[in-house]
Amino acid sequence: MAAPAESEELDLGATAVRRTSDTAPRRSKPWFSNASRDARRRGDDAREMSDPSREPSAPRELRAALLAFASVASVACNAKTPPEPPARTALPSAAKVTAGPSASAAVPEASAGGVPAAVSSGAVEAPPKTKSSKPCRVALVGDSLTDERSHGGAYVRYLAERCPASRFENFARGGAMVNQMRRWFEERVVPEPRGTFTHVVVFGGVNDLYSDETAGRTTATIEADLSAIYTEAKAAGARVVALTVAPWGGFSRWFTPHRADTTRELNAWILAQHDAGAVDVAIDAHTLLACGDPDRLCPRFETAHSDGLHFGAAGHEALGQALYAAEFEGCP
């Protein structure tokens, strides 16, 4: 029987070449004598030397293996190392982001439904929040824009529909100034045990701004009352969500250039409270609901018989979207 050919594997990267060794004889016994074999070899050598085109008499298996080895080695040498993937950029924490101009310079564009997207929480969008297993309990402090009895509060319903297991308790009153909101907050919310409310939303100030002459309300007194609400809400264990005053320049009976300046001054102070650590989230409702003239409501947010101060359903939806994205997406 013929002796089995010896073999070896060449590991060239990911490819192994199986090569047959030429050290093993083809047959166990030659069919010719040694003398005739030697003569036969001399004749083959002479023919190979006289005919350059004649291939050498090496075994076919060896030639094929050598050719395969050379081909694979060439591919392996020319192969390029794939580039390493770029490092991932860490995303910011949504809880530490101010929603408004300090986080995003551009005014939100209108969505397909005609309602602007929620105010961006930063240059890089944060990942969606995971729904908590514990329902949220939210206290809302404000004026007619939040009070459902005064045809406001649609943004609160937007949140309640998307967080059906959570509670949204509305303490707003139409026509209220911030000093009045503070008194009612201290009477009805502060006495509750610590941790009763997970969030406090504060949205007010416009009634104070046009009562500067009749009630002596200044930005300093408004800021003092808002600051007291923020501090007491924090002490009660709640996360504080502050909103700037919405555009009200169309409320022409009361709006003046001086009040435009005090509105901007107050709104800048509210946004700065996030960086100061006084509030957890600040939503710039003024930028969100304006377009073109920065002091007026965007026309698509006005009601059919707009007074220039109270915005309609589309405005409430835009505000609800911004609040949900910035803070309440995690509430079940």
C-alpha positions in Angstrom: 0.0 0.0 0.0 1.1 3.6 -0.6 2.4 5.5 2.4 0.2 8.4 3.4 1.6 11.8 2.4 2.7 13.9 5.3 1.0 17.3 5.6 1.3 20.6 7.6 -0.9 23.7 8.1 0.4 27.2 7.6 -1.6 29.6 9.6 -1.6 33.0 7.7 -3.9 35.2 9.6 -7.4 33.8 9.2 -6.4 31.5 6.3 -4.7 28.1 6.7 -3.0 26.5 3.8 -2.7 22.8 3.7 0.6 21.8 2.1 1.7 18.2 1.1 5.3 17.4 2.0 7.6 16.1 -0.6 9.6 14.0 1.8 7.4 11.0 1.6 7.9 8.6 -1.4 5.0 8.2 -3.9 5.3 4.4 -3.9 6.7 2.0 -1.4 8.6 0.1 -4.1 9.9 1.4 -7.5 8.9 -0.6 -10.6 12.3 -0.1 -12.1 15.9 -0.8 -10.9 18.3 1.7 -9.4 20.4 1.8 -12.5 17.6 2.4 -14.9 16.2 5.0 -12.5 19.5 6.9 -12.4 19.6 6.8 -16.2 16.1 8.0 -16.4 16.9 10.9 -14.1 19.9 11.9 -16.1 17.8 12.0 -19.2 15.1 14.1 -17.6 17.7 16.5 -16.3 19.2 16.8 -19.8 15.9 17.4 -21.4 15.0 20.1 -18.8 18.3 21.9 -19.4 18.0 21.8 -23.2 14.3 22.9 -23.2 13.9 26.1 -21.0 10.1 26.1 -21.5 9.8 22.6 -20.0 8.4 22.7 -16.4 10.5 21.1 -13.7 9.4 17.6 -12.7 8.4 18.6 -9.1 5.2 16.9 -7.9 2.0 18.6 -9.0 0.7 18.7 -5.4 3.8 20.7 -4.3 3.6 23.2 -7.1 -0.1 23.8 -6.4 0.5 24.2 -2.7 3.4 26.7 -3.3 1.2 28.7 -5.7 -1.6 28.8 -3.1 0.8 29.8 -0.4 2.2 32.7 -2.5 -1.3 33.9 -3.3 -2.5 33.9 0.3 0.7 35.5 1.5 0.3 38.4 -1.0 -3.3 39.0 0.1 -2.3 38.9 3.8 0.5 41.4 3.3 -1.6 43.8 1.3 -4.6 43.7 3.7 -5.3 46.9 5.6 -6.1 47.0 9.3 -9.7 48.3 9.6 -10.0 51.7 11.4 -11.1 51.7 15.0 -14.6 52.9 15.6 -14.9 56.5 16.9 -15.3 56.9 20.6 -18.8 57.6 21.8 -19.7 61.0 23.2 -21.3 60.9 26.6 -24.8 62.3 26.6 -25.8 65.0 29.1 -28.1 64.3 31.9 -31.6 65.7 31.1 -32.1 66.7 34.8 -29.3 69.2 34.6 -30.4 71.0 31.4 -32.1 74.3 31.0 -34.7 74.2 28.3 -34.4 77.5 26.5 -31.9 79.8 24.8 -29.1 79.0 27.2 -29.2 75.4 25.9 -30.3 75.9 22.3 -29.8 79.2 20.4 -32.3 78.4 17.6 -36.1 78.9 18.0 -37.8 75.5 17.5 -39.1 74.9 14.0 -42.7 73.9 13.4 -43.4 70.2 13.2 -45.5 68.5 10.5 -48.6 69.2 12.5 -47.9 72.9 12.7 -46.8 72.8 16.3 -43.2 73.5 17.1 -41.1 70.7 18.6 -40.5 70.9 22.3 -37.6 73.1 23.3 -34.3 71.3 22.8 -32.6 70.3 26.1 -29.1 70.8 24.6 -26.9 70.5 21.5 -27.0 66.7 22.0 -30.4 65.2 22.7 -30.7 63.2 25.8 -31.9 59.6 25.6 -35.6 59.0 26.4 -36.2 58.6 30.1 -37.3 55.3 31.5 -40.7 55.3 33.0 -40.6 55.2 36.8 -42.6 52.5 38.6 -43.7 55.1 41.1 -46.3 57.7 39.9 -45.5 61.4 40.0 -47.5 63.8 42.0 -47.3 67.3 40.6 -48.4 70.6 42.1 -49.0 73.4 39.6 -48.8 77.1 40.7 -49.9 79.8 38.2 -52.5 82.2 36.9 -55.2 82.0 34.2 -52.8 80.3 31.7 -52.7 77.3 34.0 -56.2 77.6 35.7 -58.7 75.4 33.8 -61.6 77.4 35.3 -60.2 80.4 33.4 -60.0 78.5 30.1 -56.4 77.7 30.6 -54.5 74.6 31.7 -54.7 72.6 28.4 -50.9 71.9 28.7 -51.7 70.3 32.1 -54.2 68.0 30.4 -51.5 67.1 27.8 -49.2 65.9 30.5 -52.0 64.1 32.4 -52.9 62.2 29.2 -49.3 61.0 28.7 -48.8 60.2 32.4 -52.1 58.5 33.3 -50.8 56.9 36.6 -49.6 60.3 37.9 -51.5 63.1 39.6 -51.5 66.7 38.5 -53.0 69.0 41.1 -53.8 72.4 39.9 -53.5 75.3 42.4 -53.6 78.1 39.8 -56.0 81.0 39.9 -56.9 83.3 37.1 -55.6 86.9 37.6 -53.2 85.9 40.3 -50.0 87.7 40.9 -46.9 85.9 42.2 -47.3 87.2 45.7 -50.8 85.7 45.8 -49.5 82.4 44.3 -46.9 82.3 47.1 -49.6 82.7 49.8 -51.8 79.9 48.4 -48.8 77.7 47.9 -47.8 78.1 51.5 -51.3 77.5 52.7 -52.1 74.4 50.7 -48.9 72.7 49.6 -46.2 73.5 52.1 -48.1 72.0 55.1 -48.2 68.5 53.4 -45.6 66.0 54.6 -42.2 66.2 52.9 -42.2 64.1 49.7 -46.0 64.4 49.1 -45.3 66.1 45.8 -42.6 64.9 43.5 -42.7 68.1 41.4 -43.8 71.7 41.6 -44.4 73.7 38.4 -44.3 77.5 38.7 -45.7 79.6 35.8 -46.6 83.2 36.5 -45.5 86.8 36.6 -47.4 88.5 33.7 -50.1 89.9 36.0 -47.4 91.4 38.2 -45.6 93.0 35.2 -48.6 95.0 34.1 -49.5 95.9 37.8 -46.3 97.7 38.3 -48.1 101.0 38.7 -51.3 99.9 40.3 -49.9 97.4 42.8 -46.2 98.5 43.0 -45.0 95.2 41.6 -41.4 95.4 40.4 -39.0 92.8 39.1 -37.3 92.7 42.5 -40.6 91.9 44.4 -41.6 89.4 41.7 -38.2 87.7 42.0 -38.4 87.6 45.8 -41.8 85.8 45.7 -40.7 83.4 43.0 -37.5 82.6 44.9 -39.5 81.9 48.1 -41.7 79.4 46.2 -38.7 77.7 44.6 -37.0 77.4 48.0 -40.0 76.1 49.8 -40.7 73.5 47.1 -37.1 72.3 47.3 -37.4 72.0 51.1 -40.6 69.9 50.6 -38.6 67.4 48.6 -40.0 68.3 45.2 -38.2 68.9 41.9 -38.9 72.5 40.7 -39.9 73.3 37.1 -39.9 77.0 36.4 -41.4 78.7 33.3 -40.6 82.1 32.0 -43.4 84.6 31.2 -45.0 83.9 27.8 -45.1 86.6 25.1 -47.8 89.2 25.8 -46.9 92.1 23.5 -50.3 91.7 21.7 -52.0 92.7 25.0 -51.7 96.2 23.7 -53.9 97.9 26.3 -51.3 97.2 29.0 -48.1 96.4 27.1 -45.5 99.2 26.9 -41.8 99.4 26.0 -40.9 99.7 29.7 -42.9 96.5 30.5 -41.2 94.8 27.5 -37.9 95.5 29.2 -39.0 94.3 32.6 -40.4 91.1 31.0 -37.0 90.4 29.5 -35.3 91.2 32.7 -37.5 88.8 34.7 -37.2 86.0 32.2 -33.5 86.2 32.2 -33.5 85.9 36.0 -35.8 82.9 35.9 -33.5 81.1 33.4 -30.5 81.9 35.6 -32.1 80.1 38.5 -31.3 76.8 36.9 -27.6 77.5 36.8 -27.8 78.8 40.4 -29.3 75.5 41.5 -32.6 77.1 42.7 -34.7 75.1 40.1 -34.2 71.7 38.5 -35.6 72.6 35.0 -36.3 76.0 33.4 -38.5 76.2 30.3 -38.3 79.4 28.2 -42.0 79.7 27.3 -41.3 83.2 25.9 -39.0 81.9 23.2 -41.0 78.8 22.6 -44.3 80.6 21.9 -43.0 83.6 19.9 -42.0 83.9 16.2 -41.1 87.0 14.2 -41.8 89.7 16.8 -40.2 88.3 20.0 -42.7 90.1 22.2 -45.8 88.7 20.6 -47.4 85.3 20.5 -46.8 83.5 17.2 -50.1 83.8 15.2 -50.6 80.0 15.0 -50.7 80.0 18.8 -53.3 82.7 19.2 -57.0 82.0 19.7 -59.7 83.0 17.2 -60.4 86.1 19.3 -57.0 86.5 20.8 -56.3 89.2 23.4 -52.6 88.8 22.7 -51.9 87.2 26.1 -53.8 83.9 26.3 -52.6 81.4 23.8 -54.8 78.7 22.2 -54.7 74.9 21.9 -51.7 74.8 19.7 -49.7 76.9 22.1 -50.7 74.7 25.1 -49.7 71.6 23.1 -46.3 73.1 22.3 -45.8 73.9 26.0 -47.0 70.5 27.1 -44.5 68.9 24.6 -41.6 70.9 26.1 -42.5 70.1 29.6 -42.9 66.4 28.9 -39.6 66.1 27.0 -37.7 68.1 29.6 -39.0 66.5 32.8 -42.2 64.4 32.8 -41.4 61.7 30.2 -40.3 59.5 33.1 -43.6 59.8 34.9 -45.9 56.8 34.4 
